[in-house]
Amino acid sequence: MSETCQYCAIDERVLRLMVPVCELPHTRVYLYRENTFPGRCVVVWKEHVRKLTELTPQQRRDLMDDVGLVADTVTELYHPDKLNYLILGDESPHFHVHVVPKYKGTPQWGKMFEMMPEPSQFMASEEEYAAAAERLRTALLKKQGN
């Protein structure tokens, strides 16, 4: 584990940008605070790996099972027209996947989404973030049990 890795430390660098939702079998799920794309999640591999090629074939399938569960749940709760998935990693030393709901007729439709679009949109309070994370957590864990 890297001591400087924000996803291993789960420190203020993560919590400033995201709200913890829950742990799935192989990943941790976070709700992104920037709310231009309501329901945007980040699915983080639990163990410290930097890139997809460091996962075994079975781990890749496990990862996609968790990403698929998040995608199904976000679709159920937020009804996007499309979900975008993004794997970058230039600035993060820990493998993660963004799951981003997109809607026709919005300025971001038809474009790659921006990490922090201008102007940025945020919820009004920590209580709103907590409620959104709880709603997502409840739905994810219910789906996981099925």
C-alpha positions in Angstrom: 0.0 0.0 0.0 1.3 3.5 -0.9 1.2 5.9 2.1 0.5 8.7 -0.3 -2.5 7.0 -2.0 -5.7 8.8 -1.2 -7.8 5.7 -1.8 -5.7 3.5 0.5 -5.7 6.2 3.3 -9.3 7.2 2.7 -8.3 10.6 4.0 -9.4 14.2 3.5 -8.3 14.1 -0.1 -11.0 11.5 -0.8 -13.6 12.9 1.6 -13.3 16.4 0.2 -14.4 15.1 -3.2 -16.6 12.1 -2.4 -19.0 10.7 0.2 -18.5 7.0 1.2 -21.5 4.9 0.1 -20.6 1.2 0.9 -18.2 -1.6 0.3 -19.1 -4.3 -2.2 -17.3 -7.6 -2.5 -14.3 -6.2 -4.3 -14.6 -2.5 -4.3 -15.6 0.6 -2.3 -18.2 2.9 -3.7 -18.3 6.7 -3.3 -20.8 9.3 -4.4 -19.1 12.3 -6.1 -19.8 15.6 -4.4 -19.7 17.6 -7.6 -23.3 17.2 -8.6 -23.6 18.3 -12.3 -24.2 14.6 -12.9 -26.5 13.5 -10.0 -25.6 10.0 -9.0 -22.1 10.0 -10.3 -20.1 7.3 -8.5 -16.5 6.2 -8.2 -15.9 2.5 -7.8 -12.5 1.9 -6.2 -10.7 -1.5 -6.2 -10.1 -2.3 -2.5 -6.5 -3.4 -2.9 -3.8 -1.1 -4.1 -3.3 -1.6 -7.8 -2.4 1.1 -10.3 -3.9 -0.3 -13.5 -6.2 -2.8 -15.0 -3.4 -5.0 -16.2 -2.4 -5.7 -12.6 -5.6 -7.5 -12.0 -6.0 -11.2 -12.8 -8.7 -12.2 -15.3 -10.9 -13.3 -12.4 -10.4 -10.0 -10.6 -11.4 -8.1 -13.8 -14.6 -10.1 -13.8 -15.1 -9.3 -10.2 -14.5 -5.6 -10.8 -17.0 -5.5 -13.6 -19.6 -7.3 -11.5 -19.3 -4.5 -8.9 -19.3 -1.8 -11.6 -22.4 -3.4 -13.2 -24.2 -3.4 -9.8 -23.4 0.3 -9.4 -24.5 1.0 -12.9 -27.8 -0.9 -12.5 -28.5 0.9 -9.2 -27.6 4.4 -10.5 -29.9 3.7 -13.5 -32.7 2.6 -11.3 -32.4 5.6 -9.0 -31.5 8.4 -11.4 -32.9 7.3 -14.8 -30.1 8.6 -17.0 -30.3 8.4 -20.8 -26.8 7.0 -20.8 -24.1 6.0 -18.4 -20.5 7.0 -19.1 -17.6 5.0 -17.6 -14.2 6.5 -17.3 -10.9 5.0 -16.2 -8.0 7.4 -16.2 -5.4 7.3 -13.5 -2.9 9.9 -14.7 -3.1 11.6 -11.3 -4.2 8.8 -9.1 -2.0 5.9 -8.2 -5.0 3.6 -7.4 -7.3 1.9 -9.9 -10.9 3.2 -10.0 -13.8 3.6 -12.3 -16.1 6.6 -12.7 -19.8 5.8 -13.4 -21.4 9.0 -14.7 -25.1 9.4 -15.5 -25.7 11.6 -18.6 -28.9 13.2 -19.8 -30.0 14.3 -23.3 -30.5 18.0 -23.6 -27.9 19.0 -21.1 -24.7 20.9 -22.0 -22.5 17.8 -21.3 -24.5 15.5 -23.6 -22.4 14.2 -26.5 -19.1 15.2 -24.9 -16.7 13.5 -22.5 -17.8 14.7 -19.1 -15.6 17.2 -17.2 -14.3 16.2 -13.7 -15.1 19.6 -12.3 -17.2 21.5 -14.8 -17.6 25.2 -14.6 -19.8 26.3 -13.0 -19.6 23.4 -10.5 -22.8 22.3 -8.7 -22.9 21.1 -5.2 -25.7 20.0 -2.8 -26.7 22.5 -0.2 -25.6 20.5 2.9 -23.9 17.5 4.3 -27.3 16.2 5.3 -28.3 16.1 1.6 -25.1 14.2 0.7 -25.7 11.8 3.6 -29.3 11.2 2.4 -28.2 10.6 -1.2 -25.4 8.2 -0.1 -27.9 6.3 2.2 -30.4 6.0 -0.7 -27.7 4.6 -2.9 -26.3 2.3 -0.2 -29.7 0.9 0.6 -30.4 0.2 -3.1 -27.0 -1.3 -3.8 -27.1 -3.6 -0.8 -30.6 -4.7 -1.7 -29.6 -5.4 -5.3 -26.5 -7.2 -4.0 -28.6 -9.5 -1.9 -30.8 -10.6 -4.9 
